[in-house]
Amino acid sequence: MSGILVYALHHDGAFNKNSLGAVSEGARLASELGTECHALVLGEAAGLPDELCASLGRFGATKVFRVEGPEGLAQPVVDAMATVIGDGGHEYALFGGGLLGFEIGAGLSARLDAGVCMEVTNVRVDDGRLVAERPILQDSQVSDVHYASGVGVIIGRLNAFEARESGDADAAVEDVAVEFAPHSLRATMVTRGEQRGADVNIEDADILVAGGRGLGKAEGFEQLEALAGALGGAVAATRAVVDAGWFSYAAQIGQTGKTVSPKLYLAAGISGAIQHKVGMQGSENIVAINKDANAPIFEFADLGIVGDLNKIVPRLTEAVKARKGG
Ligand SMILES: Cc1cc2nc3c(=O)[nH]c(=O)nc-3n(C[C@H](O)[C@H](O)[C@H](O)COP(=O)(O)OP(=O)(O)OC[C@H]3O[C@@H](n4cnc5c(N)ncnc54)[C@H](O)[C@@H]3O)c2cc1C
């Protein structure tokens, strides 16, 4: 049998939007290929009731493989996907992206000796095979990636695929027992939390208050959220702080993040590296706060303030509130 196998991440009784987008995309492609889209879910049995698994049918999955195992970690999912693909003969594995999707997709590609393409923004059917489209050269061009391997691994850019309900049919649910490799069980989930900024679409904001490593710690973003709130804007981030886990990747600006062009871009504690600059240089007004007068960001800021952001940002917030009468 051929087909497309999609990994669907769930937490607290719900699948995330990114996973539902991947299932919808898998279903669209499967129908064009004349095959089926299946989903794989993995977690503690109690957290994966029949109704939840079957609900992926509304997004186009015809079958859901339910695997009992530790939720939210990459290696057990690699084991499970490899087992199901080995038994079912799926031709493609599709992931919605995000850090977990990247890690699982890369691991699966190594395990199956499969071709892999990440940061995919569109997939099309060409001559009965899938072609992944991936933006390159700072998103100025799109490259076509064809798969020569027996199994092709497609990893989307985060939220690139739209979640679409295509009907109200339930998916069939099949339990699969997977033997996890010893190394797959060595990592354990210690804690889970919501990342700040994950639900904000920074591309739509007229005013962006962006923070960098100069904030010193994740809590440093609280003062930026207060300033953005006073200004009626949104908060964005550099890759350095996203990589450090201080802020959500959804709000990252730059070469490997989003490109924005707000009316006002206020950068606090950001050095202005070229990879960041390419994502925000189209902003109408750039204001930078940095304690280093030689920081590169001052070379392209319209207004530069040399000083400690911890002193300047709260005073700016107060001034904006006072001006707005609040
Ligand atoms: C292939 C590749 C892709 C990349 N893609 C991206 C991308 O998409 N987006 C991106 O942002 N980066 C990207 N980077 C990383 C980029 O090169 C920089 O490392 C990153 O942008 C730096 O982030 P930063 O400005 O937060 O940190 P830093 O460069 O460490 O700058 C921190 C700044 O804060 C200032 N500061 C410190 N304390 C204070 C204070 N109290 N008050 C005021 N200022 C203070 C410092 O003077 C400094 O200028 C990429 C790199 C590579 C190699």
PDBQT file of the ligand as one rigid body, heavy atoms in Angstrom, charges set to zero:
ROOT
HETATM    1  C1  LIG A 401      22.174  30.940   9.007  1.00  0.00    +0.000 C 
HETATM    2  C2  LIG A 401      21.792  31.917  10.080  1.00  0.00    +0.000 A 
HETATM    3  C3  LIG A 401      20.495  32.362  10.133  1.00  0.00    +0.000 A 
HETATM    4  C4  LIG A 401      20.110  33.273  11.100  1.00  0.00    +0.000 A 
HETATM    5  N1  LIG A 401      18.818  33.724  11.132  1.00  0.00    +0.000 NA
HETATM    6  C5  LIG A 401      18.478  34.680  12.005  1.00  0.00    +0.000 A 
HETATM    7  C6  LIG A 401      17.160  35.218  12.030  1.00  0.00    +0.000 A 
HETATM    8  O1  LIG A 401      16.270  34.808  11.292  1.00  0.00    +0.000 OA
HETATM    9  N2  LIG A 401      16.874  36.200  12.906  1.00  0.00    +0.000 N 
HETATM   10  C7  LIG A 401      17.809  36.699  13.781  1.00  0.00    +0.000 A 
HETATM   11  O2  LIG A 401      17.462  37.588  14.573  1.00  0.00    +0.000 OA
HETATM   12  N3  LIG A 401      19.060  36.179  13.808  1.00  0.00    +0.000 NA
HETATM   13  C8  LIG A 401      19.409  35.187  12.952  1.00  0.00    +0.000 A 
HETATM   14  N4  LIG A 401      20.648  34.659  13.016  1.00  0.00    +0.000 N 
HETATM   15  C9  LIG A 401      21.519  35.017  14.157  1.00  0.00    +0.000 C 
HETATM   16  C10 LIG A 401      22.213  36.353  14.011  1.00  0.00    +0.000 C 
HETATM   17  O3  LIG A 401      23.449  36.167  13.331  1.00  0.00    +0.000 OA
HETATM   18  C11 LIG A 401      22.504  36.966  15.402  1.00  0.00    +0.000 C 
HETATM   19  O4  LIG A 401      23.263  36.063  16.168  1.00  0.00    +0.000 OA
HETATM   20  C12 LIG A 401      21.261  37.344  16.202  1.00  0.00    +0.000 C 
HETATM   21  O5  LIG A 401      20.390  38.136  15.408  1.00  0.00    +0.000 OA
HETATM   22  C13 LIG A 401      21.682  38.136  17.410  1.00  0.00    +0.000 C 
HETATM   23  O6  LIG A 401      20.583  38.347  18.233  1.00  0.00    +0.000 OA
HETATM   24  P1  LIG A 401      20.575  39.541  19.283  1.00  0.00    +0.000 P 
HETATM   25  O7  LIG A 401      20.700  40.838  18.573  1.00  0.00    +0.000 OA
HETATM   26  O8  LIG A 401      19.370  39.306  20.131  1.00  0.00    +0.000 OA
HETATM   27  O9  LIG A 401      21.821  39.216  20.214  1.00  0.00    +0.000 OA
HETATM   28  P2  LIG A 401      23.268  39.868  20.282  1.00  0.00    +0.000 P 
HETATM   29  O10 LIG A 401      23.923  39.908  18.962  1.00  0.00    +0.000 OA
HETATM   30  O11 LIG A 401      23.964  39.176  21.393  1.00  0.00    +0.000 OA
HETATM   31  O12 LIG A 401      22.993  41.385  20.705  1.00  0.00    +0.000 OA
HETATM   32  C14 LIG A 401      22.528  41.798  21.963  1.00  0.00    +0.000 C 
HETATM   33  C15 LIG A 401      22.616  43.310  21.977  1.00  0.00    +0.000 C 
HETATM   34  O13 LIG A 401      22.034  43.777  23.194  1.00  0.00    +0.000 OA
HETATM   35  C16 LIG A 401      22.797  44.888  23.653  1.00  0.00    +0.000 C 
HETATM   36  N5  LIG A 401      22.534  45.000  25.084  1.00  0.00    +0.000 N 
HETATM   37  C17 LIG A 401      22.964  44.154  26.075  1.00  0.00    +0.000 A 
HETATM   38  N6  LIG A 401      22.474  44.574  27.270  1.00  0.00    +0.000 NA
HETATM   39  C18 LIG A 401      21.739  45.691  27.024  1.00  0.00    +0.000 A 
HETATM   40  C19 LIG A 401      20.970  46.580  27.856  1.00  0.00    +0.000 A 
HETATM   41  N7  LIG A 401      20.851  46.382  29.182  1.00  0.00    +0.000 N 
HETATM   42  N8  LIG A 401      20.360  47.639  27.281  1.00  0.00    +0.000 NA
HETATM   43  C20 LIG A 401      20.467  47.855  25.924  1.00  0.00    +0.000 A 
HETATM   44  N9  LIG A 401      21.157  47.036  25.095  1.00  0.00    +0.000 NA
HETATM   45  C21 LIG A 401      21.781  45.966  25.641  1.00  0.00    +0.000 A 
HETATM   46  C22 LIG A 401      24.221  44.540  23.294  1.00  0.00    +0.000 C 
HETATM   47  O14 LIG A 401      25.001  45.727  23.216  1.00  0.00    +0.000 OA
HETATM   48  C23 LIG A 401      24.051  43.852  21.943  1.00  0.00    +0.000 C 
HETATM   49  O15 LIG A 401      24.189  44.774  20.861  1.00  0.00    +0.000 OA
HETATM   50  C24 LIG A 401      21.056  33.753  12.053  1.00  0.00    +0.000 A 
HETATM   51  C25 LIG A 401      22.371  33.285  11.984  1.00  0.00    +0.000 A 
HETATM   52  C26 LIG A 401      22.737  32.393  11.016  1.00  0.00    +0.000 A 
HETATM   53  C27 LIG A 401      24.164  31.919  10.965  1.00  0.00    +0.000 C 
ENDROOT
TORSDOF 0
